Amino acid sequence: RLVNSIRDHLGANVPVVVIDDGPDLHPPEVMQRLSEFPNMRYVIAEEADLGIAEGRMRGVLMVQTRYFLSFDDDFIVTNTSDIKSAVELMDRTDLSVVGAKGATSFAGNVDFVLDSDMKPALRQVYGSCIGAEHLLPFKKECRRCDLTINCFLARTSDVIQAGGWSRELKVSEHLDFFLRLKAAKKKVAICANFLKISHEHNYEGLEFAPDTKNKTKPIAQTWYWRLRWSRTKLMTSKFLNHWNIHKIIKRTKAKGAGQEDEGVFKADLNEIQSDQNEF
């Protein structure tokens, strides 16, 4: 569905790289259908449970163009996805990432702070890139921010230079990716008015769709969610340890100018973050 939407709106000449975390092959009829997509490289990992971050890193290292679009498999390009304007914006600025807007967007800013106990924390403020000070002079629809949704146009060399995604993280890789960009002083923006993407969680009616409503195997489903929850806890712990913080403080919108969270003090990114090479 995603690749079809890319072909419909961007044409068959746009190269596509798909990373499948494998290791099992799909049924022959699926592999045949995949082979029929023009100009698409479909890579199935030989290792089991490759992980999102490792998959994204493998994909970006295959990119041979100046920019690349990063998608999850449930995004869809539509006639409101003005990607040409995003490319023009990248050409005329030093931005590293231009984020899209889906049905929901948690674009915002992050900073390192000390909480009321004077322990280092990460503050994540959704919807904070809304002030006039965040506007870009070239495209009034675009605003600077630190974090966008997992659909964006990126400058390939900048992402690689910043270290991309942490290969060790199976989950929780998204926030880490944008913190790496921030630490490397790379610039991020969101263009909600012209770079719009449809985010479709509904797989009904698709061939080879996952059976999301199968209630016949409750034991297997319980095992899956327990494994997923334990992994999320482990990866969150790794993330916190890497950035030398003990918690994440989340807010849904910015306070007024000059206002701060009670008991929270700004901290220096260079003093809090640990060595990138150790992760």
N, C-alpha and C positions, 0 to 999 in steps of 0.2 A: 504493500500500500504506500509506504513512504517513497520507495524508489519510483513507483508509478507517478506519484505526485511531482517528484523531481523532474522526471522526463516530460511530464505534461507542461510544466511551467518554466523549466530551464533548458529543455532540449536534450537530445541524445548525446551531445558532444561533451557534456560535463562528466568528468570521470568520477566514479563512486567507489568507495572502499567500504566493505562491510566486514566487521570482525565478529565471528561466531565463536562463543567461548567453549564450544565442543564438549568432549572430543568425538562424540558419535556423529556419523554422517546422517543426513536426512534420508527419507525414503527416495528411491530413484526418481519418482515423478516430481518430487520437490527439487532435487538437484537439476533435473532437466529444465524445469521452469526457471530456476535461477540462472542457468547458463544462457538463457535466451535474452536476458537483459543486456542491452548494448553498453559497452564501455564501463562495465562493472567488475570489480575484483572482489570475489567472495572468498574470504579466508576462514577456514575452520581450524581452530587451535587443536593441536595434538594433545595438549595437556588437559586434564579434567579440571573444571572449576577455575578457569583462567582469572576471572575477576575483571571488574569494570575498568579499573585504572590501567592494568596491564593491556587490556584490549584497546583502550583509547591510545595508549602510547604506541603500540604496534601500528595502529592505523595512521597516526599522524606522521610517523617515520616513513610511511609509504607515500605521503603526499609530495607531489613534485611541482606544485603551484605556489604562488606567492601567498595566497589565502586559502583557507578551507572552512567549510561549514560543518559544525559538529551537531549531530542529531541523536536523540534516543529513537528507538524503533517505533514509538507510538506518536511521533510528530508527523505532521502533514504540511507540505508546502501548498499554499493557496494563491489565488489571484491578488490577495492583499499582502503577499510576502514580497515586498519591493527590495529584493536582494541587490539589484543594480545600484540603488541609492546607497546601500550599505557599503558596497565596494567603492563607490565614488567617495564616500566619507573617509574610508580607510586610505585611499589614494592621496587625499588632500590633508590628512592629519597624521599625527604620530601615534594614533590609537593602536593598541594591540588586539583588543577584542571589542566587538559591537554585539551586544546581546539583543535577542528578540523578545517579544511579548507574546505569551500564550493566553489561554483562558484565565490563568492566574499567574501572577509574577511576584517573586519575592526579591526583586532587585533592590539593592540597598547598599549600605556602607558597613564596614567593619573596622574596629580599632581595638588595640590592646589597652587594657585598663587594670587598675588595682581595685579590688572590691573593698567592702567595709572592713574586712579582716586584713587588708593590705596584701592579699594574695593575688597573683596575676590571673587575669581572666580575659576572655575574648567577648567583646560586645558586638552583637549583630543586630542592625537596625533595618528592618524591612521597610520599604517605601520612603527611605530617607533621601533619595536623590531626586527631590522634587522642587528644591529652591532655585531661585534665579542664579545663584552662584554656581550651580551645576550645569547650566546651559552651555552648549557648544556654539561658537560664533557662526560656523558654517551651516549647521543644520539645527534650526531652532527646536525641532522635535526631539533632539537627542540631549541626554544629560550624562555627565560623568558619574560613575559610581564604582564600587568595589566588587560587586557580586551581581550576577544575572542568572536567569534560568539556564538549564542545560541545553540550550540551543543558541548558538552564536556563530558569528563570522570572526575568524581569528587570523592574525598574521603568523604564518607558519614558523618563521625564524624566531620570532619573539617567544612563542610558546615553548619551542625547543630550548632556547637560551635560558628561560626561566625554570626549566626542569620538568615542564609538563605535569603529568599526573604521577603521584607516588605509586610505583609498581606494587608496593607492599600492601596497599589498602584494597581490600575486596569491596568494601562499601565505605561510605563517608569520604569519598575521594573528591566530591564536588567543592566543598568549602576549602579543602586543602589546596586544590588547584588555583583558586582565586587568591588565596593568601600567598601562594608562591609568586603569582604575578605582582601582587602588591609589594612583596619583599624585594622583588627585582625591579621595582619602580616602573612597571608597565602600566599603561593607561587603559581603562575599561569604560565603556559607555553603554547605555541602553537607548534604543530608538523605538519606543513603543508605538508611535503613530504611523510608521511606515514599514517596519520590519516585524510583521505579525505572522505567527505560526499557529496552526491548529494543533491542539494536543488531544488526541483521541485514545482514551483508555478502553473503548468498547471494541472488542474483537469479533463480535457476533457477525455472521455472514461471510467471514473471510475463510478462504481455503486454508487448510493446515493451521487454523487458529488454535491457541491453547484452550483447553477445557476449563474455563474459569468457574463453572458452576457444578462441577462434578462433586457430589456429596457422598459418593459410595466408598470413599477410602478415608474415613476420619482419622484413622491411626497414622496413615502416611502424611496427611495434612498437619496433624499435630506435631509430628517429627520435623516436618519442614519448617514450621513457624518457630519451633523451639531452637532449631539450628540457626535460623535467620536472626532471631533475637540475640542469641549468645554471640554470634559473629558480630552483630552491630555493636554490642557492648565491648567486645574485644577491640574492634577497629576504632571505636570512639576513644578508648583508653590509649591506644597507640597514637591517635591524633593529638590528644591532650598532652601526652608526654613529649611528643615531638616539638610542639610549640610552647612547651614549658608553661602550660596554663592548667588550672584545676577545674574550670567550668566555663560554660558559654552562657552569656547573658543575652537573651533575645527580647526585642521589642518590635512592635508592629508598625510604628510610625515615629518620626522624629519629634523631639521636643522643640520648643521655640528656640530662637537664636540665643545662645549664651547659656541655656539651661543644661544641666547634667543630671544623671541618675544620682539619687541620694547615696552618699557613701562610696561613690565611684570616682576614681582619679585616673587621668590619662597616664599612660605608660609609654615608654620608648620601644618601638618595634625591634630595634637592634639589640636592646637589652633583654627582651623576653624570648625571642625566637631562638631555637637551637640551630646547630649546624645543618644546613640543607643536605650536605653530603652523607649525613648519618642516617637518613631516612630512605 
